[in-house]
Amino acid sequence: MNLQFLNLQNGSDIRGVAMDGIPSEKINLTSEHVKWIAYAFGLFLSEKTGLKTEDISISVGTDSRITGPELQESIVNSLSDLGSTTYICGIASTPSMFMSTKFRKHNCDGAIMITASHLPFNRNGMKFFTRSGGLDKKDITEILTKATELSQANYTANNKGTIIPYKLIDVYADYLVHKIRKETSDLTPLEGLKIIVDAGNGAGGFFATKILKQLGAITTGSQFLEPDGHFPNHIPNPEDPAAMASIQEATIKNDADLGIIFDTDVDRAAVVDRGGKIINRNLLIALMSAIVLEDYPGTTIVTDSVTSDGLTAFIDELGGVHHRFKRGYKNVINESRRLNNEGIESALAIETSGHGAFKENFFLDDGAFTITKIIIKLAKMKATGKTLSSLIETLVEPVEASEHRVKIKDKDFQTYGKNVITALTEFMNDNTRYEIAPNNFEGIRVMSKDPKIDGWFLVRLSLHDPILPINIESNSVTGVKIMEDDLRTFLSNYEQLDVF
């Protein structure tokens, strides 16, 4: 059998079609694939730690996906063959899997999470951790290359490692409960508050039952807490309008003080404030910046490239520094790490997608930890009668905004897309209506000089797909349309683009 592995790479993750269900999508991630990938990770970890595979411990967990148990069994069997000690965590969150390398109870050398985040029910994938954090793109390439070699050589290992059940999510929940109690100096700091959770039938239901209830919160009205890999109610995605509308409706209906929503594997989150105000994307970044800047005055907040100018002004007003970087949560996290290594304090790296990573939490993108920070602030504000929205009331949001995804039809989409952006850059250098924004780390960000427009647009090349994503914002009622028309005119010169 000639298995394909490198096509499963999705940046620093592995993603693939794991089951039938969508006619046009063929299965390319099977138990046989993950068998070899698990072998490769075990050997990779042995090399990085200098330990024999028999002396390594690895935790394995899954989100609610239908194919999770089958893939988990295959992974565990491979690790056992290598002689490693394997902890079976069952349904867990991605961040808790990393924390299994930090908790003193087992202090694993590595961890594997089986998840495809918010992708459709037929997909699945894998994320990997060592004690240093999540693996980078080059590490995944190395592991998949090794898996290819092992498969082709029909590699065998005949050791039998120890397999141990591990209720990791209980340990992880206790860790967050302890943090909230410690920082609020109260055993039940949420008493009297109604806080509801929408887990989208992913892995996040534990936050309501094992954390909020333990802290005294009323969680009546929480929804879709039961794991169900068919995701029958809505996509578990804090960026999805239907998902956000669902938790917004539930928050208002139940007269809740806070509504919380997680993605499938709980590394992303968003909230709805009392009264129904949705706090995600730029608003979530503003809220987390306000909270972080209280503890780390003057710190640098690293975000992805599509954040608004209003957010920059908001962070500046609070005495912080806004540093835009490339899309991709690993890019944002690594940039924040780089700044710290250079002596520039950066306490928060956060994407508009809801990935938020704190320096105080190992730079782990953890939706539950983000919500924990919000919960602590909410508990401290309880006596004041103020809402979380009061922390971001000075944030100026754009009057209009739009987003387009322009498909590139050329087979070599990366070269074609880069050529389009290069030409657009040259065109804008000679344009009297616009000017290129400084410090472009990704694509081209263009600011208007025309007061009728009063806005900006960003054109970039997607990390993995044949797409030119375009984000446009304006503080004028007509600004977005003018920029759309100007971009449409320029892009229409390229036959291999499906122009909006």
C-alpha positions in Angstrom: 0.0 0.0 0.0 1.5 3.4 -1.1 0.2 5.8 1.6 0.5 9.5 1.1 1.6 11.5 4.1 3.0 14.9 3.2 -0.3 16.1 1.7 -1.8 15.8 5.2 0.3 18.7 6.5 -1.7 21.9 7.3 1.0 24.2 8.7 1.9 23.0 12.1 -1.0 20.5 12.2 -2.1 17.4 10.4 -5.5 17.4 8.7 -7.3 15.0 6.4 -10.6 13.4 5.4 -11.2 10.6 7.9 -14.6 9.2 6.9 -17.2 9.2 4.2 -20.1 11.7 4.3 -19.3 14.4 1.7 -19.4 12.8 -1.8 -16.7 15.0 -3.3 -14.2 14.3 -0.6 -12.2 11.0 -0.6 -10.7 9.6 2.6 -7.0 10.3 3.0 -6.5 9.9 6.8 -7.0 6.4 8.1 -5.9 4.3 11.1 -3.1 3.0 8.9 -1.8 6.6 8.3 -1.9 7.5 12.0 -0.2 4.2 12.9 2.9 5.3 11.0 2.6 8.9 12.1 2.5 7.8 15.7 5.6 5.6 15.2 7.3 8.7 13.6 6.4 11.0 16.5 7.6 8.5 19.1 11.0 8.2 17.3 11.1 12.0 16.8 10.5 12.5 20.5 13.2 10.0 21.4 15.7 11.8 19.3 14.8 15.3 20.7 14.9 14.1 24.3 17.8 11.8 24.1 15.7 9.1 25.7 15.0 5.6 24.5 11.4 5.1 23.3 10.9 2.7 26.2 11.6 5.5 28.6 9.2 8.0 27.1 5.7 8.8 28.2 3.1 10.2 25.8 -0.5 11.3 26.4 -3.2 10.8 23.7 -6.6 12.5 23.6 -9.4 13.3 21.2 -12.2 15.8 20.7 -15.7 14.6 20.0 -15.1 13.6 16.4 -16.7 10.3 15.3 -13.4 8.9 14.1 -11.5 9.9 17.2 -11.7 6.6 19.2 -10.6 4.5 16.1 -7.6 6.8 15.4 -6.7 7.0 19.2 -6.6 3.2 19.3 -4.2 3.0 16.4 -1.9 5.7 17.9 -1.8 4.0 21.3 -1.0 0.6 19.7 2.0 2.1 17.8 3.3 3.9 20.9 2.9 0.7 22.9 4.9 -1.2 20.2 7.7 1.3 20.7 7.7 0.5 24.5 6.5 3.9 25.5 4.2 4.6 28.4 0.9 5.8 27.0 -1.8 7.7 28.8 -5.2 7.4 27.2 -7.1 10.6 28.0 -10.3 10.1 26.0 -12.2 13.3 25.2 -10.0 16.2 26.1 -9.1 19.7 24.9 -6.0 20.5 22.9 -4.6 22.8 25.6 -5.1 20.2 28.3 -3.0 17.8 26.2 -0.1 20.2 26.3 -0.6 20.7 30.0 -0.2 16.9 30.5 3.5 17.7 29.9 3.5 20.2 32.7 1.3 18.6 35.4 3.3 16.9 38.1 0.9 14.0 38.2 2.4 12.4 35.1 4.6 15.0 33.5 4.5 13.4 30.0 7.4 13.9 27.6 4.9 14.5 24.7 1.3 14.6 23.8 -0.9 13.9 20.7 -4.3 15.5 20.3 -6.7 14.1 17.7 -8.7 17.0 16.3 -9.5 19.0 13.1 -10.8 22.0 15.1 -13.9 23.5 13.5 -13.7 21.6 10.2 -16.7 19.5 9.0 -17.6 16.2 10.7 -15.8 14.0 8.1 -12.4 15.6 8.9 -9.9 14.7 11.5 -6.2 15.4 12.3 -3.4 15.5 14.8 -1.6 18.1 16.9 1.6 17.4 18.7 3.3 18.8 21.8 6.6 18.4 23.7 7.4 20.0 27.0 8.5 23.1 25.0 5.2 23.6 23.4 3.4 22.8 20.1 5.5 21.6 17.2 6.3 24.0 14.3 5.7 23.5 10.6 9.3 22.1 10.0 8.7 19.5 12.7 5.5 18.3 11.1 7.3 18.0 7.8 10.0 15.9 9.5 7.5 13.6 11.1 5.5 13.1 8.0 8.7 12.4 6.0 9.7 9.9 8.6 6.2 8.3 8.5 6.6 7.9 4.8 10.0 6.2 5.2 8.7 3.9 8.0 5.7 2.9 5.9 7.8 2.1 2.8 10.2 0.0 4.9 7.4 -1.8 6.7 9.0 -0.8 10.0 8.2 -3.1 13.0 8.6 -2.7 16.7 7.9 -5.4 19.2 8.1 -3.8 22.6 5.0 -3.6 24.8 4.7 -0.4 26.7 2.3 0.3 29.5 -1.1 1.8 28.7 -2.8 3.8 31.5 -6.2 5.5 31.6 -5.8 9.2 32.6 -8.7 11.5 33.5 -6.8 14.5 32.2 -9.7 16.8 31.8 -10.5 16.5 35.6 -6.9 17.4 36.4 -6.9 20.3 34.0 -10.3 21.6 35.3 -9.0 21.5 38.9 -6.0 23.5 37.7 -8.2 26.3 36.3 -10.5 26.3 39.4 -7.5 26.7 41.7 -6.3 29.6 39.6 -9.6 31.4 39.7 -10.0 30.9 43.5 -6.5 32.0 44.1 -6.8 35.2 42.1 -10.2 36.2 43.5 -9.4 35.0 47.1 -12.8 33.3 47.1 -13.9 29.7 47.0 -17.1 30.5 45.2 -16.4 33.8 43.4 -19.1 33.3 40.8 -22.0 32.8 43.3 -25.0 34.8 42.1 -23.8 35.0 38.5 -25.5 33.2 35.7 -22.9 32.0 33.1 -23.8 29.7 30.3 -21.7 27.7 27.9 -22.2 26.6 24.3 -19.7 23.8 23.6 -21.1 23.2 20.1 -21.1 19.4 20.9 -17.3 19.6 21.0 -15.0 18.9 23.9 -15.7 22.1 25.9 -18.7 21.0 28.0 -16.5 20.4 31.0 -16.1 24.1 31.5 -19.7 24.4 32.6 -19.8 21.2 34.8 -16.3 21.0 36.2 -15.4 24.7 36.5 -18.3 27.1 36.6 -20.5 25.0 38.9 -17.6 24.4 41.2 -17.2 28.2 41.5 -20.8 28.8 42.4 -22.1 29.9 39.0 -25.6 29.2 37.8 -25.2 27.4 34.5 -28.9 26.7 33.6 -29.3 27.4 29.9 -26.0 26.0 28.8 -26.3 24.2 25.5 -24.8 21.5 23.3 -22.5 20.3 26.1 -22.7 16.7 25.1 -20.0 15.5 22.7 -21.4 14.7 19.3 -19.0 14.5 16.3 -21.9 15.1 13.9 -22.1 18.6 15.2 -25.9 18.6 14.8 -26.6 22.1 16.1 -24.0 24.5 14.6 -20.4 24.6 13.7 -18.3 25.0 16.9 -16.5 28.1 15.7 -16.3 31.4 17.5 -16.0 33.2 14.2 -19.1 31.6 12.6 -22.1 34.0 12.5 -24.6 31.2 13.1 -22.7 29.9 16.1 -22.4 33.4 17.6 -26.1 34.1 17.0 -26.9 30.8 18.8 -25.0 31.7 22.0 -26.2 35.3 21.8 -29.8 34.2 21.7 -29.2 31.8 24.6 -27.6 34.5 26.7 -30.4 36.9 26.2 -33.1 34.3 26.6 -31.6 33.1 29.9 -30.8 36.6 31.2 -27.3 35.5 31.7 -24.4 37.6 32.9 -22.1 35.9 30.4 -22.3 33.5 27.5 -19.3 31.5 26.5 -18.6 29.6 23.3 -15.7 27.3 22.4 -14.5 25.7 19.2 -14.4 21.9 19.0 -11.1 21.4 20.8 -11.3 24.4 23.1 -8.2 26.3 21.9 -10.4 29.2 20.8 -13.2 31.0 22.5 -15.5 34.1 22.4 -18.1 35.6 24.7 -21.4 37.4 24.8 -21.9 40.1 27.4 -25.0 40.7 29.5 -27.5 42.2 27.2 -26.3 40.3 24.2 -23.2 42.1 22.9 -21.0 39.7 20.9 -17.4 39.9 21.9 -15.2 38.2 19.4 -12.6 39.1 16.8 -11.4 42.7 17.3 -13.6 43.1 20.4 -12.2 40.0 22.1 -8.7 41.2 21.4 -9.6 44.6 22.9 -11.1 43.0 26.0 -8.1 40.7 26.5 -5.7 43.7 25.9 -7.5 45.7 28.6 -7.3 42.9 31.1 -3.6 42.1 30.3 -2.5 45.7 30.4 -3.7 46.0 34.0 -1.1 43.4 35.0 1.5 44.2 32.4 1.5 48.0 31.8 3.1 49.0 28.5 3.3 45.5 27.2 3.2 44.7 23.4 0.1 42.9 22.1 0.9 40.8 19.0 -2.1 40.2 16.7 -2.6 38.9 13.1 -2.7 41.3 10.2 -6.4 41.9 9.8 -7.0 43.8 13.0 -8.6 47.2 12.8 -7.1 50.7 13.2 -9.5 51.3 16.0 -7.9 48.4 17.9 -4.5 50.0 17.5 -5.8 53.3 18.9 -7.5 51.5 21.8 -4.4 49.7 22.8 -2.4 52.9 22.5 -4.8 54.7 24.8 -4.3 52.1 27.4 -0.5 52.5 27.2 0.2 49.4 25.3 1.8 48.7 22.0 -0.1 47.0 19.1 2.2 44.9 16.9 0.5 43.4 13.8 2.0 40.3 12.3 1.1 37.4 9.9 -2.0 35.4 10.0 -1.7 32.0 11.6 -1.8 31.4 15.3 1.7 29.9 15.4 3.1 32.9 13.5 1.6 35.3 16.1 2.8 33.2 19.0 6.3 32.9 17.6 6.5 36.6 17.0 5.6 37.3 20.6 8.2 34.9 21.7 10.8 36.6 19.5 10.0 40.0 20.9 10.4 38.7 24.5 13.7 37.1 23.6 14.9 40.5 22.3 14.0 42.1 25.5 10.6 43.6 24.4 7.9 42.4 26.8 4.9 40.9 25.0 2.4 39.3 27.4 -0.2 38.4 24.8 -0.4 36.9 21.3 -3.9 36.8 19.9 -5.6 36.2 16.6 -9.0 37.5 15.4 -9.9 33.8 15.1 -10.0 33.5 18.9 -6.6 31.9 19.4 -5.1 33.7 22.5 -1.8 32.8 24.0 -0.5 34.3 27.3 3.2 34.6 28.3 2.1 33.6 31.8 0.6 30.4 30.4 3.5 29.0 28.4 2.3 30.8 25.3 -0.3 28.1 24.9 -3.3 29.1 22.8 -6.0 28.1 25.2 -9.6 29.1 24.9 -10.4 27.9 28.4 -7.5 29.9 29.8 -8.7 33.0 27.9 -12.2 32.5 29.5 -10.5 32.0 32.9 -8.9 35.4 32.6 -12.3 36.9 31.7 -14.1 35.0 34.6 -11.5 36.4 37.1 -12.2 39.9 35.9 -15.9 39.4 35.9 -15.8 38.1 39.5 -13.8 41.1 40.6 -16.3 43.5 38.8 -19.4 41.8 40.3 -19.8 44.3 43.1 -19.5 47.3 40.8 -22.5 46.4 38.6 -20.5 47.0 35.5 -20.4 44.7 32.5 -17.3 43.5 30.6 -18.4 45.8 27.7 -17.5 48.8 29.9 -13.8 47.8 29.5 -14.0 48.3 25.8 -16.5 51.1 25.5 -13.8 53.4 24.0 -13.0 51.0 21.2 -14.0 52.7 17.9 -15.4 50.1 15.5 -15.5 50.7 11.8 -18.7 52.0 10.2 -18.4 49.4 7.5 -16.4 46.3 6.9 -16.3 43.5 4.3 -14.3 40.4 3.6 -13.8 38.7 0.2 -12.0 35.4 -0.8 -10.8 35.7 -4.4 -10.1 32.3 -5.9 -6.9 31.7 -7.9 -7.5 29.3 -10.7 -3.9 29.0 -11.8 -2.3 25.7 -10.8 0.8 27.4 -9.4 -1.5 29.6 -7.2 1.3 30.7 -4.9 3.5 32.3 -7.7 0.4 33.8 -9.3 -0.9 35.3 -6.1 2.5 36.7 -5.2 2.8 38.3 -8.6 -0.7 39.9 -8.2 0.4 41.4 -4.8 3.7 42.6 -6.3 1.8 44.4 -9.1 -0.7 45.8 -6.7 2.2 47.2 -4.6 3.8 48.9 -7.6 0.4 50.3 -8.6 -0.3 51.7 -5.1 3.2 53.3 -5.0 2.0 55.6 -7.8 -1.5 56.1 -6.6 -2.7 59.5 -5.3 -5.8 58.1 -3.5 -3.9 55.5 -1.4 -0.6 54.9 0.4 1.0 51.6 1.6 0.9 51.2 5.4 4.3 50.8 7.1 5.4 47.5 8.5 3.7 45.0 6.2 4.5 41.6 7.4 2.0 39.9 5.1 0.6 40.8 1.8 -0.1 44.5 1.3 -2.0 46.8 3.7 -3.2 50.0 2.0 -4.5 53.1 3.8 -6.7 55.7 2.0 -5.7 59.4 1.7 -9.2 60.3 0.6 -11.4 61.5 3.4 -14.4 60.1 1.6 -13.0 56.6 2.0 -11.4 57.0 5.5 -10.3 53.4 5.7 -7.9 50.6 4.7 -7.8 47.3 2.9 -5.5 44.3 3.2 -4.8 41.8 0.3 -2.8 38.7 1.2 -2.1 35.2 0.0 -3.8 32.4 2.0 -1.4 30.2 4.0 -2.6 27.0 2.3 -5.4 27.6 -0.1 -5.6 29.1 -3.7 -7.2 32.2 -2.3 -6.5 35.9 -2.0 -8.3 37.0 1.2 -9.2 40.6 1.2 -10.3 42.6 4.3 -11.7 46.1 4.0 -12.7 48.6 6.7 -13.9 52.1 6.5 -15.1 54.8 8.9 -17.3 56.3 6.1 -20.6 55.0 4.8 -19.4 54.9 1.2 -15.7 54.0 1.9 -16.0 50.2 1.6 -17.8 50.4 -1.8 -15.2 52.8 -3.2 -12.4 50.5 -2.2 -14.2 47.4 -3.5 -14.7 49.1 -6.9 -11.1 50.2 -7.1 -9.8 46.7 -6.2 -12.3 45.1 -8.6 -11.0 47.3 -11.4 -7.4 46.3 -10.7 -8.0 42.6 -10.1 -10.1 42.3 -13.3 -6.9 42.5 -15.3 -6.0 39.0 -14.1 -7.8 36.2 -16.0 -6.9 33.5 -13.4 -8.8 35.3 -10.6 -12.5 34.9 -9.8 -13.1 38.5 -8.9 -15.9 39.3 -6.5 
